[in-house]
Amino acid sequence: MVQKDPIDDPQNYKFGVFYFNRTDIRVVVPKRSRILGYSLNFANWKSYVFMLLLILAASYFIYFKGNIVKA
């Protein structure tokens, strides 16, 4: 018997966009249309840590490493 991938189940999506599956241990999952890339499993706490680190890294580089001309 072939097991269906949980990302194909529409019940695992909030508002039809955000993947939310508590039983899926993956943090990064392929999107329903796999050619469009990857998404996060918002039921996993590690995805929120990943997003926070990404925002902090982007903020650091923009604020400290940006080419801002100071008068």
N, C-alpha and C positions, 0 to 999 in steps of 0.2 A: 504494500500500500504506500502510495506516495503522500508524504506529509506536506500540507500547504504551508507556505511561508506566512507568518503572521502579518507581514506588511501588506499583504493582499486583502486582508479582512477589513472592510470599512468600519467595523465596530471599534477598531483600534485607533481611530482618528477623532480628535476633538475639533469641532467646527469644520470637519472635512479636510483640514490642513495639517494640524499638529499631531504627530505620531505619539501615542500615549498607551503603552502596554506594560503593565507591571510584571508580567511573567517573562518578558523578553529581557535578557541581561545585557544585550548590546546597547552601547551608548550611541554609536553612529550607525545608522541603518540606511540602506538604499531607499530612495523615494519610490513611490508606487510606479511611476514611469521611470525606470532605472536609467534611462539615457539622460535624465535631468540632474543626476548627481546623488548627493546624500543629504540626510536630515538627522536630527537628534531625536532620541527617545526621551520625551519629556517626563516620563514616569520614573526615570532613573536619575538619582540625585547627582550623579557624576556629570550629567549633561549640563546642569546648572553651574557646576564648578568649571567645566570647560568653557562655557560662555563667559563667565566672570573673568577667567584668566585671559581669554581672547580680548575682551574689552579693556582690561588693565594694560595688556601689552600694546594695544593700539593707542590707548591714551598716553602711555609713556613715550612712545615714539613720536606722536604728534606734538606733545608738550615739550619734551626735552631734546629731541633730535630734529625737530622741524627747523627749516631755514627761515626763521622769523627775524626780520630786520628790526633791531631795536634802535631807536633814535637817541 
